[in-house]
Every structure is written in C-alpha cells, then in structure tokens.
C-alpha cells in the first residue's frame, strides 16, 4: 500500500503541462527518494485517468496504474487536469482504489485574464470553432460567483467555467478528502523567476524536486494568426460532418503542435486588457477560496488579473494568416503522402 497519493488535478492552463514535464524529467530522481511517478510517459497517466472518470468504459489502464501505486511503499503522484472538474461519481471512482491510503489534492491556478486568452487557444487546438469574441462574451456573461453547479461541455461558457470554476473544484475535492488535504498553488505574475512554480509545487507536495534542473518545453502556445487559421479549419471540418475528434492527430499534433507552433515567435499574440467584470469575479473567487479554508502555497494576490500584451484578431496582418494557412496545408499534404 502506498504511503500517500497526491492528485494534481489542474486547473487547465495553470502550468500543468510544465509540471507534468518536470515530474517525468525527474522521475528517476524522485524514485530514488521513494516517490513514484507512475507510467513510462505522461500519456500513460492521461489514458489511466480517462478510464477512471469514464462511466461504464474500459478500466484496464486505470486498474494497472492503481495496482502499481498500491504496490509501492512510498508516495505516488498523478497529474492530470481532467480530474479537476470531475463530477462526484467520477471522483468517487478515482478515490476508490486508494481506500485506507491518505490522498492529497493539489490545485494550481492562474489569474483569470491570462487564463481566458490561453484557454480559448486550447479549445481551438482541441477542435472547437468558437471565435475569440464569442468565447470571451460567453465566459463573461456566465461568470458564476460562488455557485458550485457543474457546467456542460457543449457551450463556450460551460467549457470555460467547467475547467476554471476554482471555488467549485476546490470545494468538491475538499468534500471528498477533507479541507486539510487540499492545497491551492498560485502561479506567480509575469516576471517572477522561472523556478517559482516548481518551488511552490515542491512545497505543496513535500516532494524533493530540484527546481534548478531543466524541463522540456511543453504545450507551446500558437501565434494569433495560426490560432485563427486553425479555428477556421475546425469550422470548415464541422461543416463537412468531420467534427472533432476526427483527424485529431493530424489537426493537433501535426498541424498545430508541430507546423504552426514553429511560426509562433514570428506572429503577434492575442492581447486582453483587464475588464471590470474580471476584477469583480476575481474578488468573489478570492473571498470564497478564503472561506473554504484550504491551504494556499503562494499568495492569493497572485490571482489578481493582469493585462495580456498583444493585439485583437481584427488587427492581424492578412499576410501572416495566409502564411499560416499555407503552412497548415503543406503539413497536411506531407503527412498524407508519408502515411
């Protein structure tokens, strides 16, 4: 039986990819200290968690991973942001194999304004065709306050707040494992040392993580021109009854993560000034988190929203959009000819 299981459950776009890359980069080092990072690669944890939270689906990946954890005499950690918004029945299925083992929850969170920008792009990379303007307006109009209801996945607002309703995520997991076993780690504002998040995660988990060791770059964001091209591609495929996840590998790994990501340094980024509703929502969230009484590593002031430098979609040079479209087309043709 494991001594302790740590579940890092998100939130999405809060440094999760960085921390996951860090855990696997230091997997052997942590193992030497008695900390198990199960799986050969992070994708093994993704597959296992998907099995755990899917009702009535296959369970073999999850069962194999939990068996490995339960056979380990020390600590173990699973990092997967799909766990954050898990409904109570799914959370119960996740916790069931660890009956009798202390389970601690770590939630990482970033300020709302930066998250709005980055999560829209993430939805586009995951096959959605919502425009930035529609996505932003929907999130604004559905800002939840202290409501702990579960949001759907079919709408822009539901998708955003399902992953970013920090009060609900913390409260739901606290209901399951106890408030004393839930830790919130805040991401620092821009300009902080690059090691800050790693140091805070190490403090939250108690793991002997070395913040000075290099971490492979993970989940690079796209430039705005490329994001707009990818969004229009998704829209066109939807119109031809080829909705996501059809072509997922080609669309995300080949076109987005490889071909278009290579253009990122030459393209402007999506910018966003802090609006009044974002400040109001943040104040409500911080107050509710304080009332929950969970442990905080970092500072709740890190959740204060900051402006995101960049431009609007309407300001993007059409020449950059054309280049991104040509790059995406070439990547698709090359992949098809090689397959």
PyMOL commands that set and color helices and strands:
alter all, ss='L'
color gray80, all
select helices_A, chain A and resi 16-25+27-32+42-53+60-70+81-83+88-96+112-125+132-141+156-164+166-177+179-181+196-205+224-239+248-266+276-292+300-303+313-315+318-338
alter helices_A, ss='H'
color red, helices_A
select strands_A, chain A and resi 4-8+35-37+75-79+102-109+182-186+295-297
alter strands_A, ss='S'
color yellow, strands_A
deselect
rebuild
show_as cartoon
